Amino acid sequence: MKEVVVYTDGGARGNPGPGGYGVVVTFGKYRKEMKGAFDHTTNNRMELMAAISALELLREPCKVLLHSDSKYVIDSMTKGWLQGWKKRGWKKSDKKPVLNRDLWERLDRAAEGQQMTWKWVKGHAGNELNERCDELVHEAIDEGNLLVDQGYLDQQKGEAGLF
């Protein structure tokens, strides 16, 4: 099984506001950087998009070490939160709908079949690849090719969290 190391980051200016994600994927000597941006979104959605983008890149099952400075992503995947939400019909323990369900479902599918290790890293603490991901976030937003985050818009209208 191929061993892949991934670093991800996401952020939004204004939260909600323009947001972006950055990803660095390494496999041996191979390195790929990816970035994207949306016109109106949240930092949590962009953290999820970063992880999704990295995992959707993989064409076969791999042993993946995914680093993120997002406790939201890492804790959800390592502390059983995602599995609990699914068992409760996408409700949190307080019975409220899970936010960002569209992206959680997509991340769950993307991680399926991969041998995942999820690792939290402290953001803005000098980790070279985490810092590069942060740079990619801002580059993506600054380039101005902002996509529409339809999932966020639907969620704001009450549609995404109710199914």
N, C-alpha and C positions, 0 to 999 in steps of 0.2 A: 504494500500500500504506500503510495506517495505521501511524503510529509510536506505539508504546506503551512507556512507561517503567515498570518494575516494581522495587520494593524488597521483599525478603523477609527473614524471620528465623524461627528456630525455637530452642527450648530445652527442657530438661527439668530438673526439680528432683530431684536425686539421681542421675540418669543411670545406670541407668533409674529412672524415677519419673514423677510427673505431668508431662506435657509439653504444649507448645502451639506454635502458629505464628501469625505475623502477616504481612500482605501489604498493601502500598499499590500500587495500579495507577493510573497517570495516562495520559490521552489528551487532549491539548489542555487544555481547562478542566475536563474530566471527571476525577473522582477517586473511587476506590472503595477502601474498607478492608475487609479480611476477617480473620477469626481463627477458631481452633478449638483444641480441647484434648482430650487423651486421658489415661486414668487411669494407664497404665503403658507407657512408651515411652522412647525415647532422643532426645538432642539431634539426632543425625544424621537420624533418621527425621522429626523435625519440620522440620528444614531442607529435606528433600526435599518434605514435604507443603506447605510454603509455596510452593515453586516450582511444584509440581503444581497447587495451587489457583489460582494466578495464571494459568497457561497454559490450564487447563481453562475459565476464564472467557471466553476469546476465542472468538468465533463465526465468525471468518474468518481467513485468513492475514494476519499483520501483521509489521511490522518491530519486533522486541522487543529492548529493552535491559534485561536482567535483572541487578539488583544483589543480591549476597548477601555476607554476611561469613563464609560457610562455604567454606573451601578444599576440603572434601570434595565439595561440589556443584560448585563452579567448576572445580576441577582435573579432576574426572571428565568434565565436559562439554567442556573446552577442550584437554585433553592426550591425548585419545583413549582414556582408560581404559574408558569405557562401550563403545565399539566393540570394544575388545580383549576385554572380558568376554563380549560376545555371540559373538564369533568362537570363543572357547575354551569355549563351552557354559556360560557363567555361572560360570567359574572365574577366580580371580585368577592372576597370574603365578606364585604359589607353589602353584598347583593346588588351593587351598582354595576352597570355595564363596563367592560374593559375598554379603555381608550386604545385607539390604534389597532383595533382588531384586524383590520385588513392587512396591516404590515406584520402583525404577530403570526397570522396564518401563513403569510408568504415566507417569513423567516423559518417557521416550523417545517414547511415543505422543503425549503432550500437546505436545511440542516439534516433532513432525513437521509439516511444512508451514509452520512459522513461520520467518521469517528472524531467527535468534537471534544476539545478542551477549551473552555471559556476562561479567560484570564483578565482580571481587572488590572489596569495600570493607572497610576496617578497622572492626571492631565497636567500639562504645562510644567512638567518637572524635569525636563531635559532628556527624556527618552527620544532618541533621534527619529525613529519611525512614527511615534505618536505625534511628534512635533511636525513631521512632514505631512501627516494626515490633516492636521489643523491648518497648515498652509494651503493644502488642496481645497479644504472647505471654503476658505476665504477667496482663493483664486476662482473657484466655481461661481460664487456669488458675484464677485466683481466683474466677471466676464459678461454677465448680463443676459445670458441665454436661459432665462428662468422658465421652468416648466410649471404647469398647473398641478398642484397636489390635490387631485379630486377627492381622495380619501379624507383629507383634512376638511375640505369644504363640506363633504357629506356628513362628517362627524359633527361639524358645527351646526348643521341643520337638524341634527338629531337622527340622521339616517344610519350612519355607520355603526353606532353603538347599540342599535336596537335589534339587530338580527341575532 
